[in-house]
Each structure stands twice: as C-alpha cells, then as structure tokens.
Amino acid sequence: MGTVTADERASASAITSTIWGIGSSIGPIFGGYLLGGTSYASMSAPLIIGAAAYLASAVAFFFLFRGTPPPEEAEGPRPHEVAEGYKRL
C-alpha cells in the first residue's frame, strides 16, 4: 500500500479484497468441476492451471512493476506527485 496515496488506500484495499474474494468463491467450484472426471488429466488439471496462473501473474508483476522502486528507495517525486503535476498543466 506504500505506492498509493492515503486517499487511494481504501479503494486499493477494496479492489484487492474483492479480487481475492471472487477467486476464493469461484476457485473451489471450478476445481470441483475439473476433478469431476475420472481420468488422470482431470485430477491434475487444477494443479496445472494453478501453476500456469501463478507463473503468468509473476511474469506480469515483473514486467508491470520493474521500474517502480519501493517507497523507501524512491528518489525524486512519487508517481502520485507526478500525476498531481500533470493536473496543474
């Protein structure tokens, strides 16, 4: 939460909690559907899909946030301060 302003912190927390809640609600249903078959492929499908989703999220996180230093290491204006500067133009 250090990369968002204090005003945006509640919204960022709500969005994060909503996404986790949706995944927690749908995940068991989807996993049960995949495990409903009797073949070996259906038994390993949730694990393979979960591993692929985790890998995709790790790669996306790396590419989307590789240029964003932690707040304690940031030099110069933070992203929200830059955005405020553009609003004044």
MOPAC internal coordinates of N, CA, C and O (Angstrom, degrees):
PM7 1SCF
backbone

  N    0.0000 0     0.00 0     0.00 0    0    0    0
  C    1.4407 1     0.00 0     0.00 0    1    0    0
  C    1.5323 1   111.79 1     0.00 0    2    1    0
  O    1.2310 1   120.77 1  -179.82 1    3    2    1
  N    1.3191 1   116.13 1     0.18 1    3    2    1
  C    1.4535 1   119.22 1  -179.16 1    5    3    2
  C    1.5096 1   113.68 1   -74.93 1    6    5    3
  O    1.2310 1   119.27 1   166.69 1    7    6    5
  N    1.3208 1   118.99 1   -13.31 1    7    6    5
  C    1.4608 1   120.49 1  -178.35 1    9    7    6
  C    1.5206 1   113.10 1   -94.13 1   10    9    7
  O    1.2310 1   119.85 1   177.69 1   11   10    9
  N    1.3194 1   117.89 1    -2.31 1   11   10    9
  C    1.4590 1   121.22 1   176.76 1   13   11   10
  C    1.5164 1   108.69 1  -113.01 1   14   13   11
  O    1.2310 1   121.10 1   -24.25 1   15   14   13
  N    1.3156 1   115.51 1   155.75 1   15   14   13
  C    1.4587 1   119.60 1   179.51 1   17   15   14
  C    1.5279 1   109.83 1   -72.77 1   18   17   15
  O    1.2310 1   121.16 1   -13.11 1   19   18   17
  N    1.3017 1   115.39 1   166.89 1   19   18   17
  C    1.4687 1   120.05 1   179.64 1   21   19   18
  C    1.5247 1   111.01 1   -63.05 1   22   21   19
  O    1.2310 1   120.22 1   147.09 1   23   22   21
  N    1.3256 1   117.18 1   -32.91 1   23   22   21
  C    1.4642 1   120.48 1   178.81 1   25   23   22
  C    1.5210 1   112.18 1   -69.80 1   26   25   23
  O    1.2310 1   120.16 1   149.66 1   27   26   25
  N    1.3305 1   117.29 1   -30.34 1   27   26   25
  C    1.4659 1   121.59 1  -178.32 1   29   27   26
  C    1.5208 1   112.96 1   -91.54 1   30   29   27
  O    1.2310 1   119.81 1   172.97 1   31   30   29
  N    1.3015 1   117.97 1    -7.03 1   31   30   29
  C    1.4639 1   121.74 1  -173.65 1   33   31   30
  C    1.5262 1   112.53 1   -62.40 1   34   33   31
  O    1.2310 1   119.82 1   138.94 1   35   34   33
  N    1.3168 1   117.95 1   -41.06 1   35   34   33
  C    1.4688 1   120.37 1  -179.75 1   37   35   34
  C    1.5263 1   110.62 1   -65.80 1   38   37   35
  O    1.2310 1   120.30 1   138.26 1   39   38   37
  N    1.3333 1   117.02 1   -41.74 1   39   38   37
  C    1.4633 1   120.10 1   179.33 1   41   39   38
  C    1.5213 1   111.29 1   -65.98 1   42   41   39
  O    1.2310 1   120.35 1   137.64 1   43   42   41
  N    1.3245 1   116.93 1   -42.36 1   43   42   41
  C    1.4630 1   120.52 1   179.10 1   45   43   42
  C    1.5278 1   110.85 1   -63.32 1   46   45   43
  O    1.2310 1   120.28 1   139.84 1   47   46   45
  N    1.3091 1   117.07 1   -40.16 1   47   46   45
  C    1.4619 1   121.14 1   178.43 1   49   47   46
  C    1.5321 1   111.01 1   -66.66 1   50   49   47
  O    1.2310 1   120.42 1   140.59 1   51   50   49
  N    1.3218 1   116.81 1   -39.41 1   51   50   49
  C    1.4641 1   120.38 1   179.40 1   53   51   50
  C    1.5219 1   111.38 1   -66.41 1   54   53   51
  O    1.2310 1   120.41 1   138.09 1   55   54   53
  N    1.3242 1   116.82 1   -41.91 1   55   54   53
  C    1.4652 1   120.26 1   179.04 1   57   55   54
  C    1.5203 1   110.14 1   -63.91 1   58   57   55
  O    1.2310 1   120.35 1   135.07 1   59   58   57
  N    1.3301 1   116.94 1   -44.93 1   59   58   57
  C    1.4589 1   121.09 1   179.17 1   61   59   58
  C    1.5276 1   111.00 1   -60.96 1   62   61   59
  O    1.2310 1   120.25 1   134.14 1   63   62   61
  N    1.3135 1   117.12 1   -45.86 1   63   62   61
  C    1.4667 1   120.68 1   179.81 1   65   63   62
  C    1.5249 1   111.90 1   -64.54 1   66   65   63
  O    1.2310 1   120.34 1   143.24 1   67   66   65
  N    1.3226 1   116.95 1   -36.76 1   67   66   65
  C    1.4671 1   120.68 1   179.08 1   69   67   66
  C    1.5244 1   110.70 1   -64.92 1   70   69   67
  O    1.2310 1   120.45 1   134.78 1   71   70   69
  N    1.3180 1   116.75 1   -45.22 1   71   70   69
  C    1.4639 1   120.52 1   179.86 1   73   71   70
  C    1.5265 1   110.36 1   -62.57 1   74   73   71
  O    1.2310 1   120.03 1   135.58 1   75   74   73
  N    1.3268 1   117.55 1   -44.42 1   75   74   73
  C    1.4680 1   120.28 1   178.23 1   77   75   74
  C    1.5274 1   110.63 1   -63.71 1   78   77   75
  O    1.2310 1   120.16 1   141.23 1   79   78   77
  N    1.3278 1   117.31 1   -38.77 1   79   78   77
  C    1.4677 1   120.55 1   179.60 1   81   79   78
  C    1.5190 1   112.49 1   -65.66 1   82   81   79
  O    1.2310 1   120.63 1   139.03 1   83   82   81
  N    1.3411 1   116.39 1   -40.97 1   83   82   81
  C    1.4648 1   119.97 1   178.53 1   85   83   82
  C    1.5267 1   109.74 1   -63.88 1   86   85   83
  O    1.2310 1   120.55 1   135.07 1   87   86   85
  N    1.3265 1   116.55 1   -44.93 1   87   86   85
  C    1.4625 1   119.98 1   178.61 1   89   87   86
  C    1.5174 1   112.50 1   -62.36 1   90   89   87
  O    1.2310 1   120.44 1   140.24 1   91   90   89
  N    1.3217 1   116.76 1   -39.76 1   91   90   89
  C    1.4643 1   120.83 1   179.21 1   93   91   90
  C    1.5221 1   112.19 1   -69.02 1   94   93   91
  O    1.2310 1   120.40 1   152.08 1   95   94   93
  N    1.3158 1   116.83 1   -27.92 1   95   94   93
  C    1.4621 1   120.47 1   179.40 1   97   95   94
  C    1.5228 1   112.39 1   -81.39 1   98   97   95
  O    1.2310 1   120.43 1   136.77 1   99   98   97
  N    1.3078 1   116.78 1   -43.23 1   99   98   97
  C    1.4589 1   121.32 1  -174.92 1  101   99   98
  C    1.5268 1   112.14 1   -85.31 1  102  101   99
  O    1.2310 1   119.96 1   148.78 1  103  102  101
  N    1.3069 1   117.68 1   -31.22 1  103  102  101
  C    1.4608 1   121.93 1  -176.38 1  105  103  102
  C    1.5189 1   115.19 1   -53.59 1  106  105  103
  O    1.2310 1   119.16 1   128.35 1  107  106  105
  N    1.3305 1   119.21 1   -51.65 1  107  106  105
  C    1.4632 1   119.54 1   179.60 1  109  107  106
  C    1.5345 1   113.51 1   -63.83 1  110  109  107
  O    1.2310 1   120.63 1   144.82 1  111  110  109
  N    1.3270 1   116.41 1   -35.18 1  111  110  109
  C    1.4636 1   119.30 1   178.54 1  113  111  110
  C    1.5252 1   109.75 1   -66.23 1  114  113  111
  O    1.2310 1   120.53 1   132.74 1  115  114  113
  N    1.3248 1   116.59 1   -47.26 1  115  114  113
  C    1.4576 1   121.55 1   180.00 1  117  115  114
  C    1.5282 1   110.58 1   -64.12 1  118  117  115
  O    1.2310 1   120.35 1   137.76 1  119  118  117
  N    1.3307 1   116.94 1   -42.24 1  119  118  117
  C    1.4668 1   120.52 1   177.96 1  121  119  118
  C    1.5176 1   112.17 1   -63.83 1  122  121  119
  O    1.2310 1   120.08 1   139.66 1  123  122  121
  N    1.3176 1   117.45 1   -40.34 1  123  122  121
  C    1.4562 1   120.57 1   177.11 1  125  123  122
  C    1.5107 1   112.37 1   -64.33 1  126  125  123
  O    1.2310 1   120.77 1   142.34 1  127  126  125
  N    1.3257 1   116.13 1   -37.66 1  127  126  125
  C    1.4664 1   120.16 1   176.78 1  129  127  126
  C    1.5280 1   110.21 1   -63.47 1  130  129  127
  O    1.2310 1   120.19 1   136.08 1  131  130  129
  N    1.3267 1   117.24 1   -43.92 1  131  130  129
  C    1.4598 1   120.45 1  -179.82 1  133  131  130
  C    1.5309 1   111.85 1   -67.88 1  134  133  131
  O    1.2310 1   120.22 1   146.65 1  135  134  133
  N    1.3216 1   117.18 1   -33.35 1  135  134  133
  C    1.4590 1   120.62 1  -179.83 1  137  135  134
  C    1.5249 1   112.31 1   -81.64 1  138  137  135
  O    1.2310 1   120.01 1   174.29 1  139  138  137
  N    1.3260 1   117.58 1    -5.71 1  139  138  137
  C    1.4593 1   121.48 1  -177.85 1  141  139  138
  C    1.5146 1   114.00 1   -65.86 1  142  141  139
  O    1.2310 1   119.98 1   154.84 1  143  142  141
  N    1.3200 1   117.64 1   -25.16 1  143  142  141
  C    1.4677 1   120.59 1   178.80 1  145  143  142
  C    1.5189 1   110.95 1   -74.64 1  146  145  143
  O    1.2310 1   120.79 1    -9.36 1  147  146  145
  N    1.3002 1   116.10 1   170.64 1  147  146  145
  C    1.4577 1   120.33 1  -178.09 1  149  147  146
  C    1.5220 1   112.83 1  -106.00 1  150  149  147
  O    1.2310 1   119.55 1   172.92 1  151  150  149
  N    1.3216 1   118.46 1    -7.08 1  151  150  149
  C    1.4595 1   119.92 1  -177.71 1  153  151  150
  C    1.5268 1   111.11 1   -81.60 1  154  153  151
  O    1.2310 1   120.97 1   -16.62 1  155  154  153
  N    1.3136 1   115.74 1   163.38 1  155  154  153
  C    1.4602 1   121.44 1   179.52 1  157  155  154
  C    1.5222 1   110.67 1   -64.07 1  158  157  155
  O    1.2310 1   120.47 1   145.84 1  159  158  157
  N    1.3381 1   116.70 1   -34.16 1  159  158  157
  C    1.4650 1   120.37 1  -179.22 1  161  159  158
  C    1.5202 1   110.72 1   -61.50 1  162  161  159
  O    1.2310 1   120.28 1   141.65 1  163  162  161
  N    1.3319 1   117.06 1   -38.35 1  163  162  161
  C    1.4563 1   118.56 1  -179.25 1  165  163  162
  C    1.5313 1   111.41 1   -73.06 1  166  165  163
  O    1.2310 1   119.84 1   153.75 1  167  166  165
  N    1.3235 1   117.90 1   -26.25 1  167  166  165
  C    1.4675 1   120.46 1   177.97 1  169  167  166
  C    1.5277 1   111.90 1   -73.67 1  170  169  167
  O    1.2310 1   120.21 1   147.94 1  171  170  169
  N    1.3187 1   117.20 1   -32.06 1  171  170  169
  C    1.4523 1   119.64 1  -178.06 1  173  171  170
  C    1.5289 1   112.69 1   -96.19 1  174  173  171
  O    1.2310 1   120.02 1   170.95 1  175  174  173
  N    1.3218 1   117.57 1    -9.05 1  175  174  173
  C    1.4670 1   120.83 1  -176.25 1  177  175  174
  C    1.5300 1   113.34 1   -58.37 1  178  177  175
  O    1.2310 1   118.46 1   133.42 1  179  178  177
  N    1.3477 1   120.54 1   -46.58 1  179  178  177
  C    1.4672 1   118.56 1   179.74 1  181  179  178
  C    1.5321 1   112.55 1   -61.53 1  182  181  179
  O    1.2310 1   120.28 1   143.63 1  183  182  181
  N    1.3210 1   117.07 1   -36.37 1  183  182  181
  C    1.4636 1   119.46 1   179.49 1  185  183  182
  C    1.5219 1   111.31 1   -68.61 1  186  185  183
  O    1.2310 1   120.24 1   138.84 1  187  186  185
  N    1.3066 1   117.14 1   -41.16 1  187  186  185
  C    1.4641 1   120.81 1   179.73 1  189  187  186
  C    1.5256 1   110.20 1   -68.13 1  190  189  187
  O    1.2310 1   120.04 1   136.84 1  191  190  189
  N    1.3189 1   117.53 1   -43.16 1  191  190  189
  C    1.4576 1   120.90 1   178.92 1  193  191  190
  C    1.5272 1   110.47 1   -64.56 1  194  193  191
  O    1.2310 1   120.13 1   138.41 1  195  194  193
  N    1.3209 1   117.36 1   -41.59 1  195  194  193
  C    1.4609 1   120.69 1   177.84 1  197  195  194
  C    1.5186 1   112.35 1   -63.33 1  198  197  195
  O    1.2310 1   120.39 1   138.13 1  199  198  197
  N    1.3287 1   116.86 1   -41.87 1  199  198  197
  C    1.4664 1   120.64 1   178.45 1  201  199  198
  C    1.5273 1   110.60 1   -65.28 1  202  201  199
  O    1.2310 1   120.25 1   139.37 1  203  202  201
  N    1.3314 1   117.14 1   -40.63 1  203  202  201
  C    1.4657 1   120.53 1   178.88 1  205  203  202
  C    1.5254 1   111.15 1   -65.95 1  206  205  203
  O    1.2310 1   120.20 1   139.81 1  207  206  205
  N    1.3213 1   117.23 1   -40.19 1  207  206  205
  C    1.4651 1   120.71 1   178.53 1  209  207  206
  C    1.5242 1   110.96 1   -66.21 1  210  209  207
  O    1.2310 1   120.41 1   140.21 1  211  210  209
  N    1.3325 1   116.83 1   -39.79 1  211  210  209
  C    1.4628 1   120.11 1   178.50 1  213  211  210
  C    1.5285 1   110.83 1   -65.15 1  214  213  211
  O    1.2310 1   120.42 1   136.94 1  215  214  213
  N    1.3177 1   116.80 1   -43.06 1  215  214  213
  C    1.4568 1   120.78 1   178.63 1  217  215  214
  C    1.5251 1   110.63 1   -63.44 1  218  217  215
  O    1.2310 1   120.13 1   136.83 1  219  218  217
  N    1.3244 1   117.35 1   -43.17 1  219  218  217
  C    1.4633 1   120.76 1   179.09 1  221  219  218
  C    1.5263 1   111.21 1   -62.87 1  222  221  219
  O    1.2310 1   120.19 1   139.43 1  223  222  221
  N    1.3316 1   117.25 1   -40.57 1  223  222  221
  C    1.4647 1   119.42 1   179.99 1  225  223  222
  C    1.5221 1   111.41 1   -69.70 1  226  225  223
  O    1.2310 1   119.63 1   143.93 1  227  226  225
  N    1.3270 1   118.30 1   -36.07 1  227  226  225
  C    1.4605 1   120.58 1   177.89 1  229  227  226
  C    1.5261 1   111.35 1   -66.33 1  230  229  227
  O    1.2310 1   120.37 1   137.93 1  231  230  229
  N    1.3261 1   116.90 1   -42.07 1  231  230  229
  C    1.4693 1   120.63 1   178.05 1  233  231  230
  C    1.5278 1   110.56 1   -66.09 1  234  233  231
  O    1.2310 1   120.02 1   136.88 1  235  234  233
  N    1.3388 1   117.56 1   -43.12 1  235  234  233
  C    1.4640 1   121.07 1   178.53 1  237  235  234
  C    1.5228 1   110.65 1   -63.15 1  238  237  235
  O    1.2310 1   120.13 1   137.34 1  239  238  237
  N    1.3303 1   117.36 1   -42.66 1  239  238  237
  C    1.4617 1   121.10 1   178.85 1  241  239  238
  C    1.5223 1   110.50 1   -60.91 1  242  241  239
  O    1.2310 1   120.31 1   137.55 1  243  242  241
  N    1.3233 1   117.01 1   -42.45 1  243  242  241
  C    1.4610 1   120.98 1   179.70 1  245  243  242
  C    1.5310 1   110.94 1   -61.38 1  246  245  243
  O    1.2310 1   120.29 1   129.90 1  247  246  245
  N    1.3222 1   117.05 1   -50.10 1  247  246  245
  C    1.4572 1   119.83 1  -175.79 1  249  247  246
  C    1.5264 1   113.09 1   -72.57 1  250  249  247
  O    1.2310 1   119.77 1   147.91 1  251  250  249
  N    1.3267 1   118.04 1   -32.09 1  251  250  249
  C    1.4545 1   120.22 1  -178.54 1  253  251  250
  C    1.5246 1   113.34 1   -79.46 1  254  253  251
  O    1.2310 1   120.02 1   150.22 1  255  254  253
  N    1.3370 1   117.57 1   -29.78 1  255  254  253
  C    1.4552 1   120.13 1  -173.62 1  257  255  254
  C    1.5217 1   114.39 1  -119.12 1  258  257  255
  O    1.2310 1   119.77 1  -166.63 1  259  258  257
  N    1.3238 1   118.04 1    13.37 1  259  258  257
  C    1.4657 1   119.12 1  -177.04 1  261  259  258
  C    1.5210 1   112.55 1   -66.66 1  262  261  259
  O    1.2310 1   119.14 1   154.65 1  263  262  261
  N    1.3101 1   119.25 1   -25.35 1  263  262  261
  C    1.4573 1   121.41 1   179.58 1  265  263  262
  C    1.5154 1   113.95 1   -94.28 1  266  265  263
  O    1.2310 1   119.91 1  -176.18 1  267  266  265
  N    1.3193 1   117.78 1     3.82 1  267  266  265
  C    1.4609 1   121.49 1  -177.99 1  269  267  266
  C    1.5174 1   110.09 1  -101.88 1  270  269  267
  O    1.2310 1   119.83 1   -73.45 1  271  270  269
  N    1.3376 1   117.93 1   106.55 1  271  270  269
  C    1.4615 1   119.00 1   179.14 1  273  271  270
  C    1.5291 1   110.56 1   -75.55 1  274  273  271
  O    1.2310 1   120.31 1   -22.13 1  275  274  273
  N    1.3185 1   117.02 1   157.87 1  275  274  273
  C    1.4629 1   119.31 1   174.66 1  277  275  274
  C    1.5310 1   109.79 1   -60.58 1  278  277  275
  O    1.2310 1   119.52 1   -27.12 1  279  278  277
  N    1.3211 1   118.53 1   152.88 1  279  278  277
  C    1.4693 1   120.43 1  -176.26 1  281  279  278
  C    1.5268 1   113.35 1   -55.56 1  282  281  279
  O    1.2310 1   120.11 1   144.07 1  283  282  281
  N    1.3344 1   117.40 1   -35.93 1  283  282  281
  C    1.4553 1   119.24 1  -177.97 1  285  283  282
  C    1.5277 1   112.77 1   -73.74 1  286  285  283
  O    1.2310 1   119.72 1   163.49 1  287  286  285
  N    1.3385 1   118.14 1   -16.51 1  287  286  285
  C    1.4548 1   121.89 1   178.99 1  289  287  286
  C    1.5232 1   113.05 1  -104.83 1  290  289  287
  O    1.2310 1   120.09 1   177.35 1  291  290  289
  N    1.3111 1   117.44 1    -2.65 1  291  290  289
  C    1.4644 1   120.64 1  -175.91 1  293  291  290
  C    1.5190 1   110.50 1   -70.69 1  294  293  291
  O    1.2310 1   121.26 1   -45.29 1  295  294  293
  N    1.3240 1   115.20 1   134.71 1  295  294  293
  C    1.4543 1   121.46 1   174.68 1  297  295  294
  C    1.5108 1   108.03 1  -110.69 1  298  297  295
  O    1.2310 1   120.36 1   -42.46 1  299  298  297
  N    1.2848 1   116.92 1   137.54 1  299  298  297
  C    1.4491 1   119.73 1   179.96 1  301  299  298
  C    1.5177 1   110.97 1    84.61 1  302  301  299
  O    1.2310 1   120.72 1    13.83 1  303  302  301
  N    1.3199 1   116.23 1  -166.17 1  303  302  301
  C    1.4718 1   119.11 1  -176.67 1  305  303  302
  C    1.5234 1   111.96 1   -70.91 1  306  305  303
  O    1.2310 1   121.22 1   -34.35 1  307  306  305
  N    1.3024 1   115.26 1   145.65 1  307  306  305
  C    1.4616 1   121.14 1   175.87 1  309  307  306
  C    1.5188 1   109.08 1   -78.78 1  310  309  307
  O    1.2310 1   120.18 1   -17.81 1  311  310  309
  N    1.3510 1   117.27 1   162.19 1  311  310  309
  C    1.4698 1   119.61 1  -177.04 1  313  311  310
  C    1.5196 1   114.01 1   -54.16 1  314  313  311
  O    1.2310 1   119.93 1   141.12 1  315  314  313
  N    1.3394 1   117.74 1   -38.88 1  315  314  313
  C    1.4644 1   118.42 1  -179.32 1  317  315  314
  C    1.5199 1   111.25 1   -70.41 1  318  317  315
  O    1.2310 1   120.13 1   151.66 1  319  318  317
  N    1.3422 1   117.35 1   -28.34 1  319  318  317
  C    1.4571 1   119.78 1   176.71 1  321  319  318
  C    1.5295 1   110.19 1   -71.58 1  322  321  319
  O    1.2310 1   120.13 1   143.21 1  323  322  321
  N    1.3099 1   117.36 1   -36.79 1  323  322  321
  C    1.4599 1   120.81 1   176.32 1  325  323  322
  C    1.5266 1   109.51 1   -64.48 1  326  325  323
  O    1.2310 1   120.54 1   137.41 1  327  326  325
  N    1.3273 1   116.57 1   -42.59 1  327  326  325
  C    1.4624 1   120.50 1   179.03 1  329  327  326
  C    1.5266 1   110.54 1   -61.86 1  330  329  327
  O    1.2310 1   120.05 1   141.19 1  331  330  329
  N    1.3169 1   117.52 1   -38.81 1  331  330  329
  C    1.4592 1   120.41 1   177.42 1  333  331  330
  C    1.5259 1   110.94 1   -63.15 1  334  333  331
  O    1.2310 1   120.54 1   144.45 1  335  334  333
  N    1.3347 1   116.58 1   -35.55 1  335  334  333
  C    1.4535 1   120.65 1   177.61 1  337  335  334
  C    1.5250 1   111.76 1   -64.98 1  338  337  335
  O    1.2310 1   120.18 1   142.44 1  339  338  337
  N    1.3238 1   117.27 1   -37.56 1  339  338  337
  C    1.4605 1   120.25 1   177.83 1  341  339  338
  C    1.5283 1   111.78 1   -68.84 1  342  341  339
  O    1.2310 1   120.42 1   149.84 1  343  342  341
  N    1.3123 1   116.81 1   -30.16 1  343  342  341
  C    1.4665 1   119.29 1   179.57 1  345  343  342
  C    1.5204 1   111.07 1   -67.22 1  346  345  343
  O    1.2310 1   120.55 1   151.39 1  347  346  345
  N    1.3259 1   116.55 1   -28.61 1  347  346  345
  C    1.4692 1   120.38 1  -179.18 1  349  347  346
  C    1.5088 1   112.63 1   -75.80 1  350  349  347
  O    1.2310 1   119.74 1   159.45 1  351  350  349
  N    1.3335 1   118.10 1   -20.55 1  351  350  349
  C    1.4741 1   120.81 1  -177.50 1  353  351  350
  C    1.4757 1   113.28 1   -66.48 1  354  353  351
  O    1.2310 1   120.10 1   180.00 1  355  354  353

